[in-house]
């Protein structure tokens, strides 16, 4: 079964909607400003990694695989830093609009639709949209559709022992429109 999912540009409005749905946490200018008295520096935890996954690490990723064979979840959060070359071949990020358990149920019942996903065309180096936290157990993955061109690269910070748990898509295939 083909899921014809529209490609969406990463905009502040779209990323805000994803945040409101509980899928991500935006890391953007003035998004987490704290009222701080003069002469002070205050901080606020955005999240703490769960015990057992190890210290944080920074990794560089280069994507050169078609579609989304690595579509899956992590048991804890990870941060996307889309610092990259906007002239590279387009990279896409597929994000389910639900938690893993709801996703698995829809796959089993064969009720997934294109509306159950965001298919984002990655936008690099934009402080309003290119930096965000992917929430734990939200199915997601990165892929390309064009074979020619410079491979897209970006950065992720995550716990050192964070696993990637692949999601069974059943008979569904993603087709961008």
C-alpha positions as CSV (number, residue, x, y, z in Angstrom):
1,X,0.0,0.0,0.0
2,X,1.4,3.3,-1.0
3,X,1.2,6.3,1.3
4,X,1.4,9.4,-0.9
5,X,2.7,11.9,1.6
6,X,3.1,15.6,0.7
7,X,6.5,17.0,1.1
8,X,6.5,20.0,3.5
9,X,9.0,22.8,3.8
10,X,10.4,23.3,7.3
11,X,8.8,26.5,8.4
12,X,8.5,28.1,11.9
13,X,4.8,27.5,11.8
14,X,5.1,23.8,10.8
15,X,7.8,23.1,13.5
16,X,5.6,24.9,16.1
17,X,2.7,22.7,15.1
18,X,4.9,19.6,15.5
19,X,5.9,20.9,19.0
20,X,2.3,21.5,20.0
21,X,1.6,17.9,19.0
22,X,4.3,16.7,21.4
23,X,6.6,15.3,18.7
24,X,9.6,17.7,19.1
25,X,10.9,20.6,21.1
26,X,12.1,23.5,19.0
27,X,15.5,25.0,19.8
28,X,15.2,28.5,18.4
29,X,16.0,32.1,19.2
30,X,14.0,33.4,22.1
31,X,12.0,30.2,22.4
32,X,13.4,29.4,25.9
33,X,14.4,32.8,27.1
34,X,14.3,33.1,30.9
35,X,13.6,36.4,32.7
36,X,16.9,36.9,34.5
37,X,17.8,39.7,37.0
38,X,20.8,41.9,36.1
39,X,24.1,40.4,37.3
40,X,22.7,36.8,37.2
41,X,22.8,33.9,34.8
42,X,19.9,31.5,35.2
43,X,19.2,28.2,33.4
44,X,16.3,25.9,32.9
45,X,16.5,22.2,32.1
46,X,14.8,21.4,28.8
47,X,15.1,17.7,29.6
48,X,17.5,15.2,31.2
49,X,18.5,12.0,29.6
50,X,17.1,8.9,31.2
51,X,19.4,6.8,33.4
52,X,21.0,3.9,31.7
53,X,21.7,5.2,28.3
54,X,25.1,6.6,29.0
55,X,26.6,10.1,28.6
56,X,25.8,12.3,25.6
57,X,27.7,12.1,22.4
58,X,27.8,14.2,19.2
59,X,27.6,12.3,15.9
60,X,27.8,13.3,12.3
61,X,25.5,11.6,9.8
62,X,25.6,11.5,6.0
63,X,22.5,10.1,4.3
64,X,22.8,8.2,1.1
65,X,19.9,5.7,1.3
66,X,16.6,5.9,-0.6
67,X,13.3,6.1,1.2
68,X,13.4,5.3,4.9
69,X,14.9,1.9,5.8
70,X,16.0,3.3,9.2
71,X,12.5,4.4,10.2
72,X,12.3,3.8,13.9
73,X,12.3,5.1,17.4
74,X,14.7,5.7,20.3
75,X,13.8,5.0,24.0
76,X,15.1,8.5,24.9
77,X,15.3,12.0,23.2
78,X,17.9,13.1,20.6
79,X,18.8,16.5,19.3
80,X,18.9,17.3,15.5
81,X,21.3,19.9,14.4
82,X,20.7,20.5,10.7
83,X,23.9,22.2,10.1
84,X,24.7,21.4,6.5
85,X,24.9,22.3,2.8
86,X,21.7,23.6,1.4
87,X,23.1,22.7,-2.1
88,X,23.4,19.0,-1.3
89,X,20.7,16.7,-2.7
90,X,17.5,17.0,-0.7
91,X,17.2,15.0,2.5
92,X,13.8,14.2,3.9
93,X,12.7,13.5,7.5
94,X,9.7,11.3,7.9
95,X,8.0,11.8,11.3
96,X,4.9,9.9,12.5
97,X,2.3,12.1,14.1
98,X,1.9,9.7,17.1
99,X,3.7,7.7,19.7
100,X,5.1,4.3,18.9
101,X,2.2,2.3,20.5
102,X,-0.4,4.2,18.4
103,X,1.7,3.7,15.3
104,X,2.1,0.0,15.8
105,X,-1.7,-0.3,16.3
106,X,-2.4,1.5,13.1
107,X,0.1,-0.7,11.1
108,X,-1.5,-3.8,12.6
109,X,-5.1,-2.6,11.8
110,X,-3.9,-1.3,8.4
111,X,-5.4,2.1,9.1
112,X,-2.3,4.3,8.4
113,X,-2.9,7.3,6.1
114,X,-0.7,10.0,4.7
115,X,-2.2,12.4,7.3
116,X,-0.4,10.3,10.0
117,X,3.0,11.7,8.9
118,X,5.0,14.8,8.3
119,X,7.4,14.4,5.4
120,X,9.8,17.3,5.9
121,X,12.3,18.6,3.3
122,X,15.3,19.3,5.6
123,X,16.3,22.9,5.8
124,X,19.8,23.6,7.0
125,X,21.3,26.4,9.1
126,X,18.0,28.2,9.9
127,X,17.8,29.1,13.6
128,X,14.0,29.0,13.5
129,X,13.7,25.4,12.2
130,X,17.0,23.5,11.9
131,X,17.5,22.6,15.6
132,X,15.1,20.5,17.6
133,X,14.7,17.7,20.0
134,X,13.0,14.5,18.7
135,X,10.9,13.2,21.5
136,X,11.4,9.6,22.6
137,X,9.3,6.8,21.0
138,X,8.2,9.1,18.1
139,X,8.8,7.0,14.9
140,X,11.0,8.9,12.5
141,X,13.8,8.5,9.9
142,X,15.9,10.2,7.3
143,X,16.2,9.4,3.6
144,X,16.8,10.7,0.1
145,X,14.9,10.3,-3.2
146,X,17.5,11.7,-5.6
147,X,20.5,9.5,-6.5
148,X,22.7,12.2,-8.0
149,X,24.4,15.0,-6.1
150,X,26.3,15.7,-3.0
151,X,25.1,13.6,-0.1
152,X,23.4,15.5,2.7
153,X,25.0,15.6,6.2
154,X,24.0,16.8,9.6
155,X,24.6,16.3,13.3
156,X,22.8,14.6,16.2
157,X,23.5,14.6,19.9
158,X,22.2,11.6,21.8
159,X,23.0,9.3,24.7
160,X,26.0,7.1,23.8
161,X,24.0,3.8,24.4
162,X,20.8,5.0,22.7
163,X,19.3,2.2,20.5
164,X,17.5,2.5,17.2
165,X,14.4,0.3,17.3
166,X,13.2,-0.2,13.7
167,X,9.5,0.2,13.1
168,X,7.6,-2.5,11.1
169,X,5.8,-0.6,8.3
170,X,3.9,-3.7,7.3
171,X,2.9,-3.4,3.6
172,X,3.1,0.4,3.6
173,X,5.5,2.2,1.3
174,X,6.2,6.0,1.4
175,X,5.8,8.0,-1.8
176,X,6.5,11.7,-1.8
177,X,4.1,14.0,-3.6
